[in-house]
Amino acid sequence: MALVPYEEGAGWGARQLHSPSATFRFARRTIRLRQDWRRLGVAAVVWDAAVVLCAYLEMGSIDLRDRSVIELGAGTGLLGIVATLLGKRDFYVCLKQFTTVVKLALSHLCARVTITDRAAALEFLESNVQANLPSELRTRAVVKELTWGKDLGNFPPGAFDFILGADIVYLEETFAELLQTLEHLCSEQTVILLSCRIRYERDHKFLKMLRGRFSVYEVHYDYSKDVHIYKAQRDSHKDDF
C-alpha cells in the first residue's frame, strides 16, 4: 500500500532513502536491494521497521519452517526475502552439498511465503525477490498483487500461519481496509506481526481499532530505531501472549 510520495529531502535518513540500493546481512546471506524513490516513492525504499522485524525473526523465537506466511505492503521485499530464507535455515549449509533434484525435494520443508503489494510496485518487488533468493527457494516465494480490502477473493480465507507487516500503518484512510484484510487472512491460529514507528496520533488510533478485533501485545521495542513490534491474534488467544 506504500505508494504515497513523501516530499523529496524531507524526514529522517533522506540520503539513505534516495540511494539506488541498500545492503543487509540476514540468514547468513548478503541481501542487496534496489531502491527507486523517484519512481515509486515510499514503496521502493527500505524502512527501519522492516530491518527491525527481520532482526526479530532472526532471533529464532518464531519458527517459519513449513509455515504459510504472507507479507502485506512489501515494498522492496526485504522482509519477505528474509522470511523465506529463515524458513529453511536449519539445512541451509547442507543444501549446498546436494544436487538440484535433492534441493527441490527438501524444499517442502521451507516456509511458503506470499509477498504482496499494489500492482504498480510488483515488477520492482519481483526483481528484488528473484535476485536475492537461491534457485531452490524461488518457488517458495510468490509475489502477488494485493490492494487491501479489494483483492481478497484471490486469497483463501484463514490460509496463513503468519501475517507480516513493516511500516504499513500510516495512512488513516486505509485503516478499515487493512483491518478487513487482516480478518480475511486470519484463522484462529494465525499470528500477526506488525512492526512500526508510532509517529502520529492516528497510529494510536489504528492500534485501538486493532485491539477491538484482536488480542494485541507489544513483543519487542528497538530503542535505537524507535520501532515497536506488535503481535496480534484473534481474541480466543488472548491468554497465549
ZAMARGU-4260 file (C-alpha; in steps of 0.2 Angstrom, whole numbers, plus 5000, padded with zeros to 4 digits):
<rodrens>
0) 5000/5000/5000 | 5015/5011/5001 | 5014/5022/4986 | 5012/5039/4993 | 5026/5051/4989
5) 5034/5060/5003 | 5042/5077/4999 | 5059/5075/4992 | 5073/5078/5005 | 5060/5078/5020
10) 5061/5067/5035 | 5075/5056/5043 | 5088/5047/5033 | 5084/5056/5016 | 5101/5052/5009
15) 5099/5033/5013 | 5082/5033/5006 | 5087/5041/4990 | 5102/5029/4987 | 5099/5017/4972
20) 5102/5002/4983 | 5103/4995/5001 | 5113/4980/5008 | 5109/4970/5023 | 5115/4954/5031
25) 5102/4941/5037 | 5101/4922/5037 | 5119/4920/5033 | 5117/4929/5016 | 5120/4946/5010
30) 5104/4954/5003 | 5106/4968/4990 | 5091/4978/4986 | 5087/4990/4973 | 5078/5006/4978
35) 5069/5019/4967 | 5062/5033/4977 | 5059/5044/4962 | 5048/5031/4953 | 5039/5023/4967
40) 5041/5034/4982 | 5040/5025/4999 | 5036/5008/4991 | 5054/5007/4984 | 5065/5011/4999
45) 5069/5001/5015 | 5062/5007/5031 | 5069/5004/5048 | 5053/4994/5053 | 5057/4981/5040
50) 5075/4979/5046 | 5070/4978/5065 | 5056/4965/5061 | 5069/4955/5051 | 5081/4955/5065
55) 5067/4950/5077 | 5063/4935/5066 | 5082/4930/5065 | 5082/4929/5084 | 5073/4912/5082
60) 5058/4914/5093 | 5047/4912/5078 | 5048/4896/5068 | 5044/4898/5050 | 5048/4881/5044
65) 5034/4873/5034 | 5023/4888/5038 | 5012/4898/5027 | 5017/4917/5028 | 5011/4932/5019
70) 5018/4950/5019 | 5007/4965/5017 | 5014/4981/5008 | 5031/4973/5005 | 5039/4987/4995
75) 5057/4982/4992 | 5054/4964/4998 | 5067/4963/5012 | 5055/4956/5025 | 5048/4943/5013
80) 5065/4938/5007 | 5071/4936/5025 | 5056/4926/5030 | 5059/4914/5015 | 5077/4912/5020
85) 5074/4909/5038 | 5061/4896/5034 | 5074/4884/5029 | 5089/4890/5040 | 5092/4873/5048
90) 5098/4864/5032 | 5105/4879/5024 | 5123/4873/5024 | 5118/4856/5019 | 5109/4861/5004
95) 5125/4867/4996 | 5131/4850/4995 | 5116/4842/4986 | 5111/4841/4968 | 5097/4851/4961
100) 5085/4837/4962 | 5088/4834/4981 | 5087/4853/4984 | 5070/4853/4977 | 5064/4838/4986
105) 5070/4846/5003 | 5062/4862/4999 | 5045/4856/5005 | 5052/4859/5022 | 5053/4878/5019
110) 5041/4892/5023 | 5029/4896/5009 | 5029/4915/5008 | 5017/4926/4998 | 5024/4944/4996
115) 5011/4957/4992 | 5009/4975/4987 | 4999/4985/4974 | 5001/4982/4956 | 5012/4997/4952
120) 5026/4990/4964 | 5025/4972/4958 | 5038/4972/4944 | 5051/4981/4955 | 5047/4969/4970
125) 5048/4954/4960 | 5066/4959/4953 | 5072/4961/4971 | 5065/4944/4977 | 5072/4934/4962
130) 5089/4942/4964 | 5091/4938/4982 | 5084/4920/4984 | 5094/4904/4979 | 5086/4895/4965
135) 5079/4881/4976 | 5069/4893/4986 | 5062/4904/4972 | 5047/4893/4970 | 5043/4895/4989
140) 5041/4914/4987 | 5027/4921/4977 | 5025/4939/4973 | 5006/4944/4971 | 4995/4959/4970
145) 4985/4964/4985 | 4976/4980/4987 | 4969/4980/5005 | 4950/4977/5005 | 4949/4974/4986
150) 4958/4958/4981 | 4953/4947/4995 | 4944/4935/4984 | 4961/4930/4977 | 4967/4924/4994
155) 4959/4909/5003 | 4952/4915/5020 | 4962/4910/5035 | 4975/4901/5025 | 4991/4909/5033
160) 5000/4904/5049 | 5009/4921/5049 | 5005/4939/5043 | 5019/4951/5042 | 5019/4970/5040
165) 5033/4983/5042 | 5028/5001/5042 | 5011/4999/5034 | 5002/5009/5047 | 5002/5027/5042
170) 4988/5032/5031 | 4972/5033/5041 | 4961/5031/5025 | 4967/5013/5023 | 4965/5008/5041
175) 4947/5000/5038 | 4953/4991/5023 | 4969/4984/5032 | 4958/4978/5046 | 4946/4969/5034
180) 4961/4961/5025 | 4969/4955/5042 | 4952/4947/5047 | 4950/4939/5030 | 4968/4931/5030
185) 4967/4926/5048 | 4962/4909/5056 | 4961/4906/5074 | 4979/4901/5074 | 4986/4915/5063
190) 4999/4926/5071 | 5001/4944/5065 | 5017/4953/5067 | 5017/4972/5064 | 5032/4982/5065
195) 5030/5001/5066 | 5036/5018/5072 | 5022/5027/5081 | 5023/5044/5073 | 5006/5052/5075
200) 4990/5051/5085 | 4982/5042/5070 | 4994/5027/5073 | 4987/5025/5091 | 4970/5026/5083
205) 4974/5011/5072 | 4981/5001/5087 | 4965/5005/5096 | 4955/4998/5081 | 4966/4983/5080
210) 4963/4979/5099 | 4945/4980/5095 | 4946/4964/5084 | 4962/4956/5090 | 4972/4952/5106
215) 4987/4964/5104 | 5003/4964/5114 | 5020/4973/5111 | 5033/4960/5110 | 5048/4970/5105
220) 5055/4988/5105 | 5071/4994/5097 | 5076/5009/5106 | 5089/5014/5093 | 5077/5015/5079
225) 5061/5019/5089 | 5052/5004/5081 | 5039/4994/5090 | 5034/4976/5086 | 5016/4971/5090
230) 5009/4953/5090 | 4991/4950/5087 | 4979/4936/5086 | 4960/4933/5087 | 4953/4936/5104
235) 4952/4917/5108 | 4971/4918/5110 | 4972/4932/5122 | 4979/4921/5136 | 4993/4914/5125
240) 5003/4930/5125
</rodrens>
